[in-house]
Amino acid sequence: MALWQAFLIGVLGYFGVNRTPWLFGQSGGFNGIASPLVACTIMGALLGNLSEGIAVGVALQAMYLGVIQPGGALPSDRGFATFIGGSLAIASGTGVEGAIALAVPLGLLGAAMFQLCMTFNSYFPHLGDKAAAEGDRKGIVRAQLLAQVPTFLIYVTIYTVANYFGVELIQGIIAALPPQITTALSKMAGVLPAVGFAMLLKYIIAPSQIWMFGFFVMGFVLLKNTSFNIVSLTLFAIGVAIMFTVARYGNDLFGTGRSAGQNGDDAYDE
């Protein structure tokens, strides 16, 4: 990997660090450009292997789908897994297997690094409070901007160095790993998507609407027993959703009275 490519990945990773104010904060940064699928697609294009980038991004996105960070506590940092593990897997040609093997240990290392970075940054809120007490508006803005200096230096440096020097090293490590270890890491990573989907289902499906779980079962059966891919399954699901919505709420939507299946005691909802 060329130095300029490693540096651009480092800058991209910095913009995706949690708590950075750029790109609309968490919306465009941590939850946008730093999402593994988005980041790996960009890195794949940057490294001249777009298809590999998308494949690695999908695998890492599934791994971190169910990971939450209450109060800023990261159980595993997807930034390290994506901008080091994912980028090196794309550049070295080890693909999804290499990315998964690297994601678990790098995620733990990244969580420790995040806490270290936040320790450095704990100085700047007090600086901003002092400026606020003095009515210094520019001082408040200055404190916010200065807080980004250690974050930028730490993450850009780590990501750039790791990507520039790490391709050959990672290729050697992956090749030297016993098959048992690689298999164990893959199995561990394979559990995370299941946890993620289970958490999403828990949020989406209320206890009174458990029948909606049937849609999930039908999608699983279609994906495993037909030639459907994710795109075709998504389009099929959109079609089902439109039909269901029109059948349930069509009359209300088009202003023609009560919806189909709706009566005095709301038997449809029951």
C-alpha positions as CSV (number, residue, x, y, z in Angstrom):
1,M,0.0,0.0,0.0
2,A,1.4,3.4,-0.9
3,L,1.9,6.0,1.8
4,W,-0.7,8.4,0.3
5,Q,-3.3,5.6,0.4
6,A,-2.5,4.8,4.0
7,F,-2.7,8.5,4.9
8,L,-6.1,8.9,3.2
9,I,-7.4,5.9,5.0
10,G,-6.1,7.4,8.2
11,V,-7.9,10.7,7.6
12,L,-11.1,8.8,6.6
13,G,-10.8,6.8,9.9
14,Y,-10.4,10.0,11.9
15,F,-13.6,11.5,10.4
16,G,-15.4,8.3,11.5
17,V,-14.1,8.4,15.1
18,N,-16.9,8.6,17.7
19,R,-17.2,12.1,19.2
20,T,-15.8,14.0,16.2
21,P,-17.9,17.0,15.2
22,W,-17.3,16.9,11.5
23,L,-19.7,15.5,8.9
24,F,-22.8,16.3,11.0
25,G,-21.3,14.6,14.1
26,Q,-22.3,11.0,14.7
27,S,-24.9,11.1,11.9
28,G,-22.5,11.5,9.0
29,G,-19.3,10.4,10.8
30,F,-19.5,7.5,13.2
31,N,-22.9,6.2,11.9
32,G,-22.3,7.2,8.3
33,I,-18.8,7.2,6.7
34,A,-17.4,4.9,9.4
35,S,-20.0,2.2,8.9
36,P,-18.0,-0.8,7.8
37,L,-19.9,-1.2,4.6
38,V,-19.5,2.4,3.6
39,A,-15.9,2.7,4.7
40,C,-14.8,-0.6,3.1
41,T,-16.5,0.3,-0.2
42,I,-14.6,3.6,-0.2
43,M,-11.3,1.9,0.7
44,G,-11.9,-0.8,-1.9
45,A,-12.3,1.9,-4.6
46,L,-9.2,3.6,-3.2
47,L,-7.2,0.4,-3.3
48,G,-8.4,-0.6,-6.7
49,N,-10.5,-3.6,-5.5
50,L,-14.1,-2.4,-5.1
51,S,-15.8,-5.8,-5.1
52,E,-13.4,-7.1,-2.4
53,G,-14.1,-3.9,-0.4
54,I,-17.9,-4.4,-0.6
55,A,-17.5,-8.1,0.5
56,V,-15.3,-7.2,3.5
57,G,-17.7,-4.3,4.4
58,V,-20.7,-6.6,4.4
59,A,-18.9,-9.1,6.7
60,L,-17.7,-6.5,9.2
61,Q,-21.1,-4.6,9.1
62,A,-22.8,-7.9,10.1
63,M,-20.3,-8.4,12.9
64,Y,-20.9,-5.0,14.5
65,L,-24.7,-4.8,13.7
66,G,-25.7,-5.5,17.3
67,V,-22.8,-3.7,19.1
68,I,-24.1,-0.7,21.1
69,Q,-22.1,1.8,23.2
70,P,-24.1,2.9,26.2
71,G,-22.6,6.1,27.6
72,G,-19.7,5.9,25.2
73,A,-18.5,2.5,26.5
74,L,-17.3,0.6,23.5
75,P,-17.1,-3.2,24.0
76,S,-15.3,-3.5,20.7
77,D,-14.1,-0.6,18.5
78,R,-15.3,-1.2,14.9
79,G,-13.0,1.7,13.8
80,F,-9.8,-0.4,14.3
81,A,-11.5,-3.4,12.9
82,T,-12.6,-1.5,9.8
83,F,-9.7,1.0,9.1
84,I,-7.0,-1.4,10.0
85,G,-8.4,-5.0,9.7
86,G,-10.7,-4.3,6.8
87,S,-8.3,-2.1,4.8
88,L,-5.4,-4.6,5.2
89,A,-7.6,-7.5,4.3
90,I,-8.5,-5.7,1.1
91,A,-5.0,-4.6,0.3
92,S,-3.4,-8.0,1.1
93,G,-6.0,-10.0,-0.8
94,T,-7.0,-12.1,2.3
95,G,-10.5,-10.9,1.9
96,V,-13.4,-11.7,4.3
97,E,-11.4,-14.4,6.2
98,G,-8.5,-12.1,6.9
99,A,-10.8,-9.3,8.0
100,I,-12.7,-11.5,10.4
101,A,-9.5,-12.9,11.8
102,L,-8.2,-9.4,12.5
103,A,-11.5,-7.8,13.6
104,V,-11.9,-9.4,17.0
105,P,-8.4,-8.6,18.5
106,L,-8.2,-5.2,16.8
107,G,-11.6,-4.3,18.1
108,L,-10.5,-4.9,21.7
109,L,-7.3,-3.0,21.1
110,G,-9.3,-0.1,19.6
111,A,-11.6,0.0,22.6
112,A,-8.6,0.6,24.9
113,M,-7.2,3.2,22.5
114,F,-10.5,5.0,22.5
115,Q,-10.5,5.3,26.3
116,L,-6.9,6.6,26.2
117,C,-7.9,9.2,23.7
118,M,-10.9,10.3,25.8
119,T,-8.5,10.6,28.8
120,F,-6.4,13.1,26.9
121,N,-9.6,14.9,25.8
122,S,-11.0,15.2,29.3
123,Y,-8.9,18.4,29.7
124,F,-10.8,20.4,27.1
125,P,-14.3,20.4,28.6
126,H,-12.9,22.1,31.7
127,L,-11.2,24.6,29.4
128,G,-14.6,25.2,27.7
129,D,-16.3,25.6,31.1
130,K,-13.8,28.2,32.1
131,A,-14.3,30.1,29.0
132,A,-18.1,29.9,29.4
133,A,-17.8,31.2,33.0
134,E,-15.9,34.2,31.6
135,G,-18.4,34.8,28.8
136,D,-15.7,34.0,26.3
137,R,-17.5,32.7,23.2
138,K,-14.4,32.3,21.1
139,G,-12.8,30.4,24.0
140,I,-15.6,27.9,24.0
141,V,-15.2,27.3,20.3
142,R,-11.4,27.1,20.7
143,A,-11.7,24.4,23.3
144,Q,-13.9,22.4,21.0
145,L,-11.5,22.6,18.2
146,L,-8.4,22.0,20.3
147,A,-10.1,18.8,21.6
148,Q,-9.7,17.4,18.1
149,V,-6.0,17.8,18.0
150,P,-5.0,14.7,20.1
151,T,-7.8,12.7,18.4
152,F,-6.5,13.6,15.0
153,L,-2.9,12.9,15.8
154,I,-3.6,9.6,17.6
155,Y,-5.9,8.0,15.1
156,V,-4.4,9.3,11.8
157,T,-0.9,8.3,13.0
158,I,-2.0,4.8,14.1
159,Y,-4.1,4.1,11.0
160,T,-1.5,5.5,8.6
161,V,1.4,3.5,10.1
162,A,-0.6,0.3,10.5
163,N,-1.7,0.4,6.9
164,Y,1.6,1.5,5.4
165,F,3.7,-1.1,7.1
166,G,1.1,-3.7,7.9
167,V,0.2,-5.4,4.6
168,E,3.2,-7.7,4.4
169,L,3.1,-8.3,8.1
170,I,-0.6,-9.2,8.0
171,Q,-0.1,-11.5,5.1
172,G,2.6,-13.4,7.1
173,I,0.5,-13.5,10.3
174,I,-2.6,-14.8,8.5
175,A,-0.5,-17.4,6.7
176,A,1.2,-18.5,9.9
177,L,-2.0,-18.8,12.0
178,P,-3.0,-22.4,12.7
179,P,-6.2,-23.3,10.9
180,Q,-7.8,-24.0,14.3
181,I,-7.3,-20.4,15.4
182,T,-8.6,-19.0,12.2
183,T,-11.7,-21.2,12.4
184,A,-12.3,-20.3,16.0
185,L,-12.1,-16.6,15.3
186,S,-14.5,-17.0,12.4
187,K,-17.0,-18.9,14.5
188,M,-16.8,-16.3,17.2
189,A,-17.4,-13.6,14.7
190,G,-20.2,-15.5,13.2
191,V,-22.2,-15.3,16.4
192,L,-22.2,-11.5,16.4
193,P,-24.5,-11.1,13.3
194,A,-27.1,-13.4,15.0
195,V,-27.0,-11.3,18.1
196,G,-27.4,-8.2,16.0
197,F,-30.4,-9.4,14.1
198,A,-32.0,-10.7,17.4
199,M,-31.6,-7.3,18.9
200,L,-33.1,-5.6,15.9
201,L,-36.1,-8.0,15.9
202,K,-36.6,-7.3,19.6
203,Y,-36.8,-3.6,18.9
204,I,-39.0,-3.9,15.8
205,I,-41.5,-6.6,16.9
206,A,-43.6,-5.8,19.9
207,P,-45.0,-8.7,22.1
208,S,-48.5,-8.0,20.8
209,Q,-47.3,-8.3,17.2
210,I,-45.2,-11.5,17.4
211,W,-47.0,-12.7,14.3
212,M,-44.7,-10.3,12.3
213,F,-41.8,-12.7,13.0
214,G,-43.3,-14.7,10.2
215,F,-41.9,-12.2,7.7
216,F,-38.4,-12.9,9.0
217,V,-38.9,-16.6,8.7
218,M,-40.2,-16.3,5.1
219,G,-37.2,-14.1,4.2
220,F,-34.8,-16.6,5.6
221,V,-36.4,-19.5,3.7
222,L,-36.4,-17.5,0.4
223,L,-32.7,-16.6,0.8
224,K,-31.6,-20.1,1.6
225,N,-33.7,-22.1,-0.8
226,T,-33.9,-19.9,-3.9
227,S,-31.5,-17.9,-6.1
228,F,-32.4,-14.7,-4.3
229,N,-29.6,-12.4,-3.3
230,I,-29.8,-9.6,-0.7
231,V,-30.8,-7.1,-3.3
232,S,-33.6,-9.2,-4.8
233,L,-34.8,-10.2,-1.4
234,T,-34.9,-6.5,-0.3
235,L,-37.0,-5.6,-3.4
236,F,-39.3,-8.5,-2.7
237,A,-39.7,-7.4,0.9
238,I,-40.5,-3.8,-0.3
239,G,-43.2,-5.2,-2.5
240,V,-44.7,-7.3,0.4
241,A,-44.6,-4.2,2.6
242,I,-46.4,-2.1,0.0
243,M,-49.1,-4.7,-0.4
244,F,-49.5,-5.1,3.3
245,T,-49.7,-1.4,3.9
246,V,-52.3,-0.8,1.1
247,A,-54.4,-3.8,2.3
248,R,-54.3,-2.6,5.9
249,Y,-54.4,1.2,5.6
250,G,-55.3,1.8,1.9
251,N,-58.7,3.3,2.6
252,D,-57.3,5.7,5.2
253,L,-54.5,6.7,2.9
254,F,-56.7,7.4,0.0
255,G,-59.4,9.0,2.1
256,T,-62.2,6.6,1.3
257,G,-63.2,5.7,4.8
258,R,-62.2,2.9,7.2
259,S,-59.4,0.5,6.4
260,A,-59.9,-3.0,5.2
261,G,-60.2,-5.4,8.1
262,Q,-61.0,-2.6,10.6
263,N,-64.2,-2.9,12.6
264,G,-65.6,-1.6,15.8
265,D,-63.6,-3.7,18.2
266,D,-60.3,-3.6,16.1
267,A,-60.4,-7.3,15.5
268,Y,-57.7,-7.1,13.0
269,D,-55.2,-5.7,15.5
270,E,-56.2,-8.4,18.0
